[in-house]
């Protein structure tokens, strides 16, 4: 591709990155180009590049720069078609892990016998060492190939990461073992690795380190595989968003309805939306009236009444009557597509946390190399001979090979995620853990997170002399025949409160935009807006009028009821606060987090909910696309922001936040965009999730400290030429056992489940 880049810039897919430092290196090279501003995200494996007008930089120039840095680059392929019948959306993405999974499985099968033969003397039959070489060599050559390739790339650019350490250590261990087997004494019949822990100088000709070479490769490959599996979810939020839209639509052509794929819609086309169907694209109502459930996009629990002239949004659901809509925006211009772009931009803009192992390796590797060279030089200068000098130098590289380091992160992550899964908390990868430690502000979406997200009958106000049970029976019967979301809430609440079956209405009729009317048990009943009762000369008495005004002042929905010529009751419908939300807010405060309530609902509703659960800071009346801006504003104030949400409208903000917690009862788009998923709809799980993530991070840090500690402690012995093979093996085995044991402590993590009852 040689075309110049437009003002919007370009997105590149980057291949070959093995750690966050790779992303930093590519970013640095791109930003050195004149007029280029680039950000590279390791998690999504993408680069966002903006080019100044008139710079003359073309896409091919950007790709060439990335390739010169040692990686691959290309323009992303267009979105894949919808999955075929029987195929899940993630299957194609899963195939990308197949080569890594195959490499891991082969390495495990070959490494286990090598480790057992080397560490268990009774298994060491005659010539066992040659079988070990036969099994270990393919592991180091094939299994560790990604590490060798990355180490070579790093070397060419003067950098060192964990890949460098793994490659050097495994090659040194294999190389020395081959030398000892073919030119030393290790290949002799009957050679064994006895349990001798005495320290003494050796020429190294009878020592082999094949178990270290094979074991380290396999352990680190396992860590990379689990990390890659977590990274694969990065694009799933976008797929979930795009799958929300309607797949086909009934378009009006020459007065007839014709079913066509949504992609064939054009601006100006008119299409029909029946009750229960999704609206295919953004447009304007030209015929009919209905209630539209936009909660999946806007987060607002109250349905929106629409009539001719009103605008509607694609992917929302027609909950009432038949609508004819004229398409105004299609394809990439729709609100749903814009939200998908917001999610992608948020994912790309989110700084990927540098892996702790790579940060330590960047310092540790040069020190080890310098120590090995110093050891070689020292022994040569002191006249110990080339064999002894080379033995000591290679021993330094071998003991530095991070066997326990390869286990440090994946074991803690596996135990932590496994315990989390038991508790209904899903952690998506190691990158999110650092954010849980730093977070100081938690933004809570209102609808579906703090509240139930479902319209509920919360209050019943009756006129003097009227029984509540009669109001519920008559109004519930009439509303039960309606498809309106508020009507369904009234009907469900009436059935629950009376505990009896609702009667069947007669002469039922829907009054567009006002409510319903009909005959129930001989009474002419009206249920709906106050205007409907006024049209029948049924004015509200002062008590009911005051109750209605109070409910509406708090942003709740008031439904009036009248029959036989008089107004009888006011029913209040609202999105009820979850009973556990107040306790959850207290727990989040106890973790050092400042709660903020964020919602698209009006300020009165938001403040009433905030007061009920104990939140002081409220941000209300926020459009879906502006939630990202709110998160960015809080971050600009120096806060580290955790976000808890459940709707499509929260997806971009969840991705942009330093830590995204998605309620598992919410939409797929929100779940995929979050870093942590709370399977239960209980907000208290958010506090447990942060506690578990912080505990997992602390375990990983402890593992890394001890993993390097064992290696560092043995380095002086290696440099002095006193490294007995069994000491090296015991140190590696003990460090690995310690790391695994330390990680298993996470299985004892307990949620604060009972606190709600006490507090």
JOLINUR-V643730 format. One record per residue. RES is the residue in one letter. SS is DSSP state (A for helix, B for strand, O for the rest). PSI is psi as a letter, one per 20 degrees, with the letter a starting at -180 (999 if undefined). D_LAST is the distance of its C-alpha to the last C-alpha in Angstrom with 2 decimals. Layout:
BEGIN
RES&SS&PSI&D_LAST, RES&SS&PSI&D_LAST
END
This chain:
BEGIN
X&O&p&63.49, X&O&j&65.29, X&O&q&64.10, X&B&q&62.77, X&O&p&59.09, X&O&a&58.02, X&O&h&55.78, X&O&i&52.65, X&O&a&53.16, X&B&q&52.76, X&B&p&50.34, X&B&q&51.55, X&B&p&50.32, X&B&p&50.51, X&B&q&51.29, X&O&i&51.51, X&O&p&48.50, X&O&i&46.85, X&O&r&44.36, X&A&h&43.01, X&A&h&45.95, X&A&g&48.30, X&A&g&46.69, X&A&h&47.05, X&A&g&50.71, X&A&g&51.55, X&A&g&49.83, X&A&g&51.85, X&A&g&55.11, X&A&g&54.56, X&A&i&53.69, X&O&i&56.95, X&O&q&58.88, X&O&p&60.27, X&O&j&58.22, X&B&p&55.48, X&B&p&51.73, X&B&q&49.75, X&B&p&46.29, X&B&p&45.96, X&B&o&42.79, X&O&h&42.74, X&O&g&39.94, X&O&i&41.79, X&O&l&45.25, X&B&q&46.44, X&B&p&48.06, X&B&o&47.91, X&B&p&51.17, X&B&p&52.38, X&B&p&56.06, X&O&q&57.71, X&O&p&60.37, X&O&j&63.86, X&O&h&62.88, X&O&j&64.65, X&O&p&62.03, X&B&r&61.96, X&A&g&59.58, X&A&h&62.06, X&A&g&61.93, X&A&g&58.16, X&A&g&58.41, X&A&h&61.26, X&A&g&59.28, X&A&g&56.36, X&A&h&58.86, X&A&h&60.64, X&O&i&57.33, X&O&j&57.29, X&O&r&55.03, X&B&q&55.64, X&B&q&54.94, X&B&r&55.62, X&B&p&54.79, X&O&q&52.08, X&O&q&53.42, X&O&q&52.77, X&O&q&49.77, X&O&q&50.42, X&O&r&51.10, X&O&q&48.57, X&O&q&48.18, X&O&r&50.69, X&O&p&49.89, X&O&i&48.10, X&O&p&47.19, X&O&q&43.66, X&O&h&43.22, X&O&i&42.32, X&A&g&45.33, X&A&g&47.74, X&A&h&45.34, X&A&h&44.73, X&A&h&48.48, X&O&h&48.30, X&O&i&46.47, X&A&g&49.21, X&A&g&51.45, X&A&g&48.67, X&A&g&47.46, X&A&g&51.09, X&A&g&51.61, X&A&g&48.52, X&A&g&49.49, X&A&g&53.06, X&A&g&51.94, X&A&g&49.64, X&A&h&52.48, X&A&h&54.93, X&A&h&52.72, X&A&g&51.32, X&A&h&54.82, X&A&g&55.67, X&A&g&52.61, X&A&g&53.21, X&A&h&56.91, X&A&h&56.33, X&A&i&53.57, X&O&n&54.82, X&A&h&58.39, X&A&h&59.31, X&A&i&59.12, X&O&n&61.58, X&O&r&64.79, X&O&p&68.05, X&O&k&67.75, X&A&h&63.95, X&A&h&63.79, X&A&h&65.85, X&A&h&63.56, X&A&g&60.63, X&A&g&62.50, X&A&h&63.28, X&A&h&59.62, X&A&h&58.13, X&A&g&60.59, X&A&h&59.43, X&A&g&55.79, X&A&h&56.66, X&A&g&59.06, X&A&g&57.28, X&A&g&53.62, X&O&j&53.43, X&A&g&55.61, X&A&h&52.81, X&A&g&52.11, X&A&g&55.83, X&A&g&56.26, X&A&h&53.32, X&A&h&54.57, X&A&g&58.00, X&A&g&56.60, X&A&g&54.61, X&A&g&57.74, X&A&h&59.85, X&O&j&57.47, X&O&k&57.03, X&O&r&53.37, X&O&p&51.58, X&O&a&48.39, X&A&h&47.02, X&A&h&49.66, X&A&g&52.35, X&A&g&51.09, X&A&g&50.82, X&A&g&54.26, X&A&g&55.94, X&A&g&54.43, X&A&g&55.15, X&A&h&58.66, X&A&g&59.45, X&A&g&58.28, X&A&g&60.29, X&A&g&63.29, X&A&h&63.51, X&A&g&63.17, X&A&g&66.00, X&A&g&68.17, X&A&h&67.53, X&A&g&68.31, X&A&h&71.48, X&O&i&72.89, X&O&b&71.29, X&O&i&70.91, X&O&h&67.66, X&O&j&69.61, X&O&q&71.66, X&O&q&71.46, X&O&j&69.14, X&O&p&67.00, X&O&r&63.55, X&O&n&60.40, X&O&r&60.19, X&O&m&57.26, X&O&o&58.88, X&O&j&56.56, X&O&q&59.40, X&O&p&59.89, X&O&q&63.37, X&O&q&65.29, X&O&q&66.25, X&O&i&68.25, X&O&i&65.59, X&O&i&68.17, X&O&j&66.57, X&O&p&62.94, X&O&q&61.25, X&O&k&57.79, X&A&h&57.59, X&A&h&54.22, X&A&g&52.72, X&A&g&54.33, X&A&g&53.22, X&A&g&49.77, X&A&g&48.70, X&A&g&49.95, X&A&g&48.03, X&A&g&44.71, X&A&h&44.83, X&A&g&46.02, X&A&g&42.99, X&A&g&40.71, X&A&h&42.71, X&A&g&42.56, X&A&h&38.77, X&A&g&38.57, X&A&h&41.20, X&A&h&39.39, X&A&g&36.29, X&A&h&38.55, X&A&h&40.20, X&A&i&37.21, X&A&h&37.96, X&A&i&40.31, X&A&h&38.40, X&A&h&36.50, X&A&g&39.90, X&A&g&41.13, X&A&h&38.07, X&A&g&38.63, X&A&h&42.31, X&O&i&41.81, X&O&h&39.86, X&O&r&43.09, X&O&q&45.46, X&O&h&48.09, X&B&r&50.92, X&B&q&51.80, X&B&o&54.28, X&B&q&56.61, X&B&o&59.17, X&B&o&62.65, X&O&l&65.71, X&O&i&63.77, X&B&q&62.50, X&B&p&59.09, X&B&p&59.30, X&B&p&56.46, X&B&q&56.36, X&B&q&53.93, X&A&h&51.62, X&A&i&53.27, X&A&i&56.53, X&O&q&55.16, X&O&q&56.85, X&O&p&56.03, X&O&i&57.69, X&O&q&57.39, X&B&p&56.13, X&B&q&53.92, X&B&p&52.42, X&B&o&48.72, X&O&r&48.09, X&O&p&44.85, X&O&i&42.30, X&O&q&44.19, X&B&q&43.10, X&O&p&44.99, X&O&h&47.25, X&O&r&47.38, X&B&p&46.86, X&B&a&49.19, X&B&p&50.08, X&B&p&50.12, X&B&h&53.73, X&B&q&53.51, X&O&r&50.94, X&O&q&47.53, X&B&r&44.15, X&B&p&40.43, X&B&p&39.54, X&B&o&36.20, X&O&j&35.73, X&A&h&32.03, X&A&h&32.94, X&A&g&34.68, X&A&h&33.17, X&O&i&29.56, X&O&p&30.03, X&O&h&28.94, X&O&p&31.58, X&O&q&34.99, X&B&p&37.91, X&B&p&40.94, X&B&q&44.19, X&O&r&47.83, X&O&p&51.14, X&O&i&50.94, X&O&q&47.22, X&B&q&46.22, X&B&q&44.24, X&O&p&42.81, X&O&q&43.66, X&O&i&41.17, X&O&r&39.47, X&B&p&39.84, X&B&o&42.06, X&O&i&40.05, X&O&d&42.81, X&O&a&46.59, X&O&p&49.33, X&B&q&49.65, X&B&p&52.51, X&B&p&51.44, X&B&p&53.71, X&B&p&52.58, X&B&h&52.32, X&B&p&50.75, X&O&r&51.11, X&A&c&50.42, X&A&i&49.14, X&A&i&48.95, X&O&r&46.21, X&A&h&42.66, X&A&g&41.44, X&A&h&43.95, X&A&h&42.96, X&A&h&39.30, X&A&h&40.52, X&A&h&42.44, X&A&g&39.40, X&A&g&37.47, X&A&g&40.46, X&A&h&40.95, X&A&g&37.31, X&A&g&37.61, X&A&h&40.87, X&A&i&39.68, X&O&p&36.61, X&O&p&37.69, X&O&p&37.70, X&O&p&36.17, X&O&p&39.00, X&O&p&38.61, X&A&h&38.08, X&A&h&40.90, X&A&h&43.34, X&A&g&42.50, X&A&g&43.15, X&A&h&46.20, X&A&h&47.76, X&A&h&48.18, X&A&g&48.54, X&A&g&51.30, X&A&h&53.81, X&A&g&53.31, X&A&g&54.00, X&A&g&57.06, X&A&h&58.39, X&A&h&57.87, X&A&g&59.67, X&A&h&62.58, X&A&h&62.72, X&A&g&62.82, X&A&g&65.62, X&A&g&67.60, X&A&g&67.18, X&A&h&68.45, X&A&g&71.32, X&A&h&72.38, X&O&j&72.30, X&O&k&74.61, X&O&i&72.35, X&O&q&73.58, X&A&h&72.21, X&A&g&70.65, X&A&g&68.67, X&A&g&67.63, X&A&h&66.51, X&A&g&64.68, X&A&g&62.60, X&A&g&61.88, X&A&h&60.78, X&A&h&58.65, X&A&g&56.73, X&A&h&56.01, X&A&g&55.09, X&A&h&52.65, X&A&i&50.99, X&O&p&50.46, X&O&m&46.69, X&A&g&46.07, X&A&h&42.57, X&A&h&42.02, X&A&h&42.66, X&A&h&39.87, X&A&g&37.37, X&A&g&35.83, X&A&h&36.41, X&A&g&35.11, X&A&g&31.81, X&A&g&31.52, X&A&g&32.44, X&A&g&30.00, X&A&g&27.18, X&A&h&28.03, X&A&g&28.48, X&A&h&25.05, X&A&g&23.66, X&A&h&25.68, X&A&h&24.19, X&O&j&20.68, X&O&k&22.00, X&B&o&22.49, X&B&o&26.13, X&B&p&27.49, X&O&i&30.93, X&O&r&32.63, X&A&h&32.81, X&A&h&33.42, X&A&i&29.84, X&A&h&28.34, X&A&h&29.70, X&A&h&28.07, X&A&h&24.52, X&A&h&25.21, X&A&h&26.69, X&O&p&24.38, X&O&i&22.97, X&B&p&22.49, X&B&o&20.87, X&B&p&22.56, X&B&o&20.80, X&B&q&23.22, X&A&f&22.13, X&A&p&23.88, X&A&i&22.80, X&A&f&20.15, X&A&h&17.68, X&B&r&19.38, X&B&h&20.93, X&B&j&24.39, X&B&p&25.92, X&B&p&27.35, X&B&q&25.76, X&B&o&26.96, X&B&h&24.28, X&B&q&26.33, X&B&o&29.59, X&B&p&31.71, X&B&q&34.90, X&O&r&38.07, X&O&p&39.25, X&O&j&40.49, X&O&p&38.99, X&O&p&36.73, X&A&h&33.68, X&A&h&34.61, X&A&g&38.09, X&A&g&36.87, X&A&h&34.63, X&A&g&37.45, X&A&g&40.14, X&A&h&38.25, X&A&h&36.51, X&A&g&39.92, X&A&g&41.49, X&A&h&38.71, X&A&h&38.67, X&O&i&42.18, X&O&q&41.20, X&O&i&40.12, X&O&p&38.32, X&A&h&34.61, X&A&h&33.63, X&A&g&35.79, X&A&h&34.11, X&A&g&30.68, X&A&g&32.18, X&A&g&33.92, X&A&g&30.90, X&A&h&28.75, X&A&g&31.67, X&A&h&32.17, X&A&g&28.52, X&A&h&28.34, X&A&h&31.79, X&O&j&31.57, X&O&r&35.28, X&O&q&37.68, X&O&q&38.75, X&O&r&42.47, X&O&p&44.88, X&O&r&46.15, X&B&q&49.83, X&B&l&51.54, X&B&p&48.42, X&B&q&48.96, X&B&p&46.96, X&B&o&47.64, X&O&p&47.23, X&O&i&44.69, X&O&g&44.01, X&B&b&42.65, X&B&q&44.11, X&B&q&46.36, X&B&a&47.78, X&B&p&48.56, X&B&p&46.00, X&O&k&47.12, X&O&i&50.01, X&B&p&48.01, X&B&o&48.71, X&B&p&45.19, X&B&p&44.15, X&B&p&40.75, X&B&b&40.08, X&O&r&40.55, X&A&h&41.71, X&A&h&45.07, X&A&g&45.68, X&A&h&45.43, X&A&h&47.55, X&A&h&50.23, X&O&j&50.54, X&O&k&50.54, X&O&n&47.13, X&O&q&45.49, X&O&p&41.91, X&O&r&41.71, X&A&h&40.04, X&A&g&36.70, X&A&h&36.34, X&A&h&37.64, X&A&g&34.98, X&A&g&32.18, X&A&g&33.73, X&A&g&34.05, X&A&g&30.43, X&A&g&29.22, X&A&h&31.67, X&A&h&30.76, X&O&j&27.26, X&O&j&29.00, X&O&r&28.42, X&B&p&31.36, X&B&p&33.01, X&B&p&35.35, X&B&q&37.90, X&B&p&39.40, X&B&q&42.75, X&B&q&45.38, X&O&l&48.75, X&O&j&49.37, X&B&q&46.18, X&B&p&42.74, X&B&h&40.21, X&B&r&36.66, X&B&p&34.44, X&B&p&31.94, X&B&p&29.22, X&B&p&28.40, X&B&r&25.91, X&B&o&23.86, X&B&q&20.43, X&B&p&17.20, X&O&q&15.43, X&O&h&12.32, X&O&i&10.50, X&A&g&12.08, X&A&g&9.81, X&A&h&7.08, X&A&g&10.41, X&A&g&11.75, X&A&g&9.23, X&A&h&10.09, X&A&h&13.67, X&A&h&13.82, X&A&h&12.82, X&O&j&15.84, X&O&j&18.05, X&O&p&18.48, X&B&o&19.20, X&B&q&18.35, X&B&p&21.31, X&B&p&21.63, X&B&p&25.05, X&O&q&26.76, X&O&i&30.21, X&O&r&29.16, X&O&r&30.21, X&A&h&28.57, X&A&g&27.49, X&A&g&25.51, X&A&g&23.93, X&A&h&22.96, X&A&g&21.46, X&A&g&19.24, X&A&g&18.39, X&A&h&17.46, X&A&h&15.13, X&A&i&13.10, X&O&k&13.62, X&O&p&16.75, X&O&h&19.64, X&B&p&22.48, X&B&p&24.00, X&B&o&27.17, X&O&r&28.50, X&O&l&31.77, X&O&p&32.37, X&O&q&35.01, X&A&g&34.30, X&A&i&36.83, X&A&i&35.44, X&A&h&31.99, X&A&g&33.73, X&A&h&35.14, X&A&g&31.72, X&A&g&30.54, X&A&h&33.87, X&A&g&33.59, X&A&h&30.24, X&A&h&31.86, X&A&h&34.88, X&O&j&32.75, X&O&j&32.10, X&O&q&28.63, X&O&o&27.84, X&B&p&26.31, X&B&q&24.06, X&B&p&24.27, X&B&p&22.27, X&B&r&24.38, X&O&i&25.89, X&O&r&29.15, X&A&h&32.73, X&A&i&32.45, X&A&i&29.82, X&A&g&32.02, X&A&h&34.05, X&A&h&31.14, X&A&g&29.31, X&A&h&32.56, X&A&h&33.13, X&O&q&29.72, X&O&h&29.53, X&B&p&26.90, X&B&p&26.65, X&B&o&23.79, X&B&p&24.95, X&B&p&23.02, X&O&i&25.02, X&O&i&24.98, X&O&b&27.06, X&O&q&30.74, X&A&h&32.79, X&A&g&33.78, X&A&g&30.27, X&A&g&29.47, X&A&h&32.73, X&A&h&32.34, X&O&q&28.94, X&O&h&28.71, X&B&q&25.65, X&B&p&25.04, X&B&o&21.75, X&O&h&23.11, X&O&q&20.11, X&O&j&19.44, X&O&o&15.70, X&O&h&15.09, X&A&h&12.41, X&A&h&15.63, X&A&g&16.96, X&A&g&14.83, X&A&h&15.82, X&A&g&19.35, X&A&g&19.68, X&A&g&18.52, X&A&g&21.03, X&A&g&23.73, X&A&h&23.44, X&A&h&23.70, X&A&g&26.68, X&A&g&28.31, X&A&h&28.00, X&A&g&29.62, X&A&g&32.40, X&A&g&33.10, X&A&g&33.33, X&A&g&35.59, X&A&g&37.85, X&A&g&38.18, X&A&h&39.25, X&A&g&41.36, X&A&h&43.40, X&A&g&43.31, X&A&g&45.22, X&A&g&47.75, X&A&h&48.31, X&A&h&48.79, X&A&i&51.51, X&A&g&53.32, X&A&h&55.40, X&A&g&56.60, X&A&g&57.63, X&A&h&59.41, X&O&i&61.24, X&O&j&62.51, X&O&j&60.73, X&O&n&58.38, X&O&p&58.94, X&A&h&57.98, X&A&h&55.82, X&A&g&53.94, X&A&g&53.28, X&A&g&52.23, X&A&g&50.06, X&A&g&48.36, X&A&g&47.62, X&A&g&46.45, X&A&h&44.25, X&A&h&42.66, X&A&g&41.97, X&A&g&40.51, X&A&g&38.28, X&A&g&37.03, X&A&g&36.32, X&A&g&34.61, X&A&h&32.43, X&A&h&31.46, X&A&i&30.67, X&A&h&27.84, X&A&i&25.82, X&A&i&25.87, X&A&j&23.30, X&O&p&20.71, X&O&p&17.38, X&O&r&14.75, X&O&l&11.01, X&O&h&11.07, X&O&i&8.92, X&A&h&5.81, X&A&h&5.28, X&A&h&5.80, X&A&h&3.74, X&O&999&0.00
END
